[in-house]
Amino acid sequence: MSNSTATSAHPPASAPDPTINADASQRGLSASAAAGAAELAHLKVNLRKALRQFPDFPSPGILFEDILPIFADADLHQKLVRALELHVSKNYATKPDVIVGLEARGFLFGPSLALALGAAFVPVRKQGKLPGPTETAGYQKEYGEDFFQMQADAIKPGQKAIIVDDIIATGGSAAAAGDLVKRLGGDLIGYLFILELEFLKGRDKLDAPVYTLLSGQEEKSA
């Protein structure tokens, strides 16, 4: 009778090699990540093509990019939600508990994204628009101060939240929304925008990771 003993270093011939299983699993994860990155890149190309540009709107020197054509087409709307879902899956170890949408265009896609992720949706609205007890945060606009509100029980302590809006400009309204999330005890794990006016440096006001889906503004040829 053999006195040899099977160990993890020398498994019996009939036992599966754990390193092979681990390598196969890792290859599967790598392939999945690569496929997701390729899908995201393809979606971004299609979404950018759908944007309409209006020079000098709403003021001289601004190249306004209109996202509304995306929502006028069911297929493009679906592509947008899928692209945002892929970003969240790629960049966060755990899914958010709450998607927080800013009035008003954050309402266009925030609920759809929340539904795709299995998360709750919470609106941030202008002062006086929400019933019941609320939390209020102010932010500066060109002609004075404005206020955002969130219902006081909208986020439970410890819930992970991502704030979404169509565009980040000066960053004031997004920062106010982040302040509201934290006042309610939420864990703000990131901001997610479709577009960014980079020259305004709005992301410098935000204290959580910022992601812009269609970054890098280039004027389209006529």
N, C-alpha and C positions, 0 to 999 in steps of 0.2 A: 504494500500500500504506500502511495506517495505521501510524504510528509509536507509537501509544498502547500502553501496557503494563498488563496486568491486575494489580492489587494487592489486598491484603486490604481496603483502603479502597474500591476501585472494582473489584469482581470482574466478570468477563465476564458478559453477560446470561444465559448458559446455566448458570453455576455457582450452586449453592445458597447462599443467604445464611447464613453461620455464625451470625449473631445470631438468626435465626429458629429454627434448630435448638436453640441454647442456651436461648432463651425457652421453647420447647416442652418441653424437658427439665426446666427449672425448674418449669413449670406441672405437669408430671407428678409431680415430687417433692412439690410442695405439696399436690396432690390426694391423693397416697398418704398423706402425713402426716395430713391432715385426716380421711381415712377411718379410719386407725388410731386417732386420738384419739376419734372417734365410737364405734368398736367397743369401745374400752377403757372408755369411760363407760357404755355399755350393759351390758357384762359386769359392771362393778362394782355396778350397781344390782341385777342378778340375784343376785350373790353375797351382797350385804348382806342381801337379803330372806331368804336361807337360814339366816342365823345365828340361834341360840337364845340368849336372855339369862337369866341366873340372878343376881338381886340378892344381895348379901352373901355371895358365894362367891369364893374360899375363906375370906374373912374379911370382917367388917362394913365397909361402905363401898365394896366392890368390886363393880362390875357385870361379871360374867363373861360373855363372849361365846363360845359354843360353836361351833367351826368344823367339828365332826365331821359335821353333816348334809351338808356339801359333799362329803365323801368317801363318803357313803352313796348318792350319786346319780352315776352315771357321766357324765351330761351336765354337771352342775355341776362335777365334778372336771375335766372337759375344759375348761370355761370358766375355771376358776381357772388352769390351766396356760397357757392362751392369753393371759389377762390379764397374767400375769407375763412371758410371752414378749414381748408387745407393749411392756411397760415397758422390758425390756432392750434391745430393738431401737431404741426411741426415745431412750434416754438414754446409750448407750455406742457410741462410734465403731467399736469392734471387739467382737466377741462374746467372752465369757469362755472361757477354756480349761477352767475347773473351777468347778463348783457345789459349795460346801461346806455340808453340812446338819448342824445341831445335833441331838443326841439330846434328845428322841425325836421330836418332831413335825416337825422339819425333814426327817425321813426320809419323811414322808407324801407330800410333793410335790417334794422336792429331786431325786430320781432322774428323775421325769417331766419336770421342767423341763430338767434336763441333757440328757435324750434329745431333747427338742424343739429345743434349741439346738445339738445336736451337740457337747456338752461332756462332760467326765468328771464323775463324782460322787464326792466324798470325804466320808466320815462323820467327825464329831467325836464321840467317845464318852467316857463316864465312865471314870475311871481303872480299869485292870485288865480292860477288856473287849476290848482289841485285842491280837493276837499280834505277835511280832517287836519290833524296835527302835521306840520311840515318842518323841515330844516331849510334854512335859507343861506345862500352864499352870494356875495356880490362880485362883480368883475367890471373892469373899465372898458367902455366903448369910446368911439371917437368923440361923441358929444356928451359924455357923462357916464354915470354908473348905472348898470342894470343888475337884475337879480334873478338867480335860478333857484328853484325849489324842488325838493324831493319829499315824498310822504315819509313820515318819521319811522314807519314800520316796514318800509320797502325792502330794506336789506337787513339781514340778521348778522349779528357779530360773528366775524370769522369767515363769512362767505367771500369767495374769490370773485372779483368783478373785473370786467373789461369794458371800457368806455368806448363807444363808437359814434362817429359823425361823418358827414360827407367830406369835409375839408378842414384842415388845420391852417389857420391864418396867423393871428397874433397869439393864439393859445390861451387867451383870457377866459373864454367860456369853458374850454376843456379843463382848465385848472380849477375853476369854480366847481365843476361837476366832480372832479377828483376830491376836492375838499368835502363835498357832501357825502361821498362814499365813505371816506375815512371818519367823518363825524358819527356816522351810523354804525361804526365798528367793522366795516367791510375791509377786505384785503384787496387793494387796488393792484392788479398784476399787469396792467398794460392799457395802452390806448391804440385804437385801430381806426384809420382814416382811409378814404378812397384816394384823396388828393391832398397836396400840400403846397402852400405858397412859401417856398423855402427861404426867400429873401426876407421874410418877416420874422424868421427865427422863433416861431411860436413854440417849437418843441423845447426850447431852453427854459420855458416856464413850467414844464411838466416834470414830475418827480417819479415817473414810472416809464418803462420801456415804450417807445413810440414806433409804430409801423405804419407806413403809407403803402397802399396796394399798388397804385399807379404813380410812382414817384418819377421825377425827372421830366419837367415840362418842356416840350418841344413844339414849336409852331408848325402846324400842318401846312403843306403846300396847297395852293388853291387848285 
